[in-house]
Amino acid sequence: MSTNVRVMSMADHEYAAEVHEGAETTTHHVVLTEDFLDDLALPEFDGAALVEEILRYLLDREPNTSVPRELDPAALVGRDAEFLPELRRRMGAE
């Protein structure tokens, strides 16, 4: 199934995203908190690309209709030990 992720910057570290997966389209609001960015520890990053990779990570595990509309990546850190290392790898930091 084809998945298309479109990310738009709304403000500093705040993004809106549309995910088109098959016939389903969902919208998501993502805020990258300073604590999350500190935990991620990337030397530099493109916020929109990071949000896209966060969504793609989740989409590898569940359909877009199961991804929260209000997405707090920091909340995923404690629930999924693979999340930060995988994001670092996807962003080219590991």
SVG drawing of the C-alpha trace seen along z (x, -y; Angstrom):
<svg xmlns="http://www.w3.org/2000/svg" viewBox="-11 -30 38 33">
<polyline fill="none" stroke="black" stroke-width="0.4" points="0.0,0.0 1.3,-3.4 1.8,-5.9 2.3,-9.7 3.3,-11.9 3.2,-15.7 4.6,-17.9 4.0,-21.7 5.7,-23.9 3.2,-25.9 5.6,-27.6 9.0,-27.0 9.1,-23.2 5.4,-22.8 4.1,-21.0 0.9,-19.8 1.0,-16.6 -1.3,-14.8 -0.9,-11.1 -2.4,-9.5 -2.5,-5.7 -4.6,-3.9 -8.1,-5.5 -7.6,-6.9 -6.2,-10.4 -5.5,-11.6 -4.1,-14.8 -1.7,-15.2 -0.3,-18.0 3.2,-17.4 5.2,-19.5 8.9,-18.8 9.7,-19.9 13.1,-21.0 13.3,-18.0 12.6,-15.6 15.2,-17.3 17.7,-17.1 17.0,-13.4 17.3,-12.8 20.7,-14.7 21.0,-15.3 23.8,-17.8 21.5,-19.4 18.2,-18.5 15.4,-19.5 12.3,-19.7 9.9,-18.7 12.1,-15.8 12.3,-14.7 8.5,-14.8 8.1,-12.8 10.5,-10.1 8.6,-10.0 5.4,-9.4 7.0,-6.8 8.4,-5.0 4.8,-4.8 3.4,-3.9 5.8,-0.9 4.0,0.4 0.3,-0.7 -2.1,-2.2 -2.4,-6.0 -5.8,-5.8 -4.2,-4.5 -1.6,-7.3 -2.8,-10.0 -4.0,-13.3 -2.1,-15.2 1.3,-13.5 3.8,-14.0 7.0,-12.3 8.5,-12.8 5.7,-10.4 6.9,-7.7 10.4,-7.7 9.4,-5.9 7.1,-3.5 9.4,-2.3 13.1,-1.6 13.8,-1.4 12.3,-4.8 15.2,-7.2 17.9,-4.9 15.9,-4.3 15.1,-8.0 18.9,-8.8 19.6,-6.1 16.9,-7.4 18.2,-10.9 21.8,-9.8 23.2,-10.4 24.1,-6.7"/>
</svg>
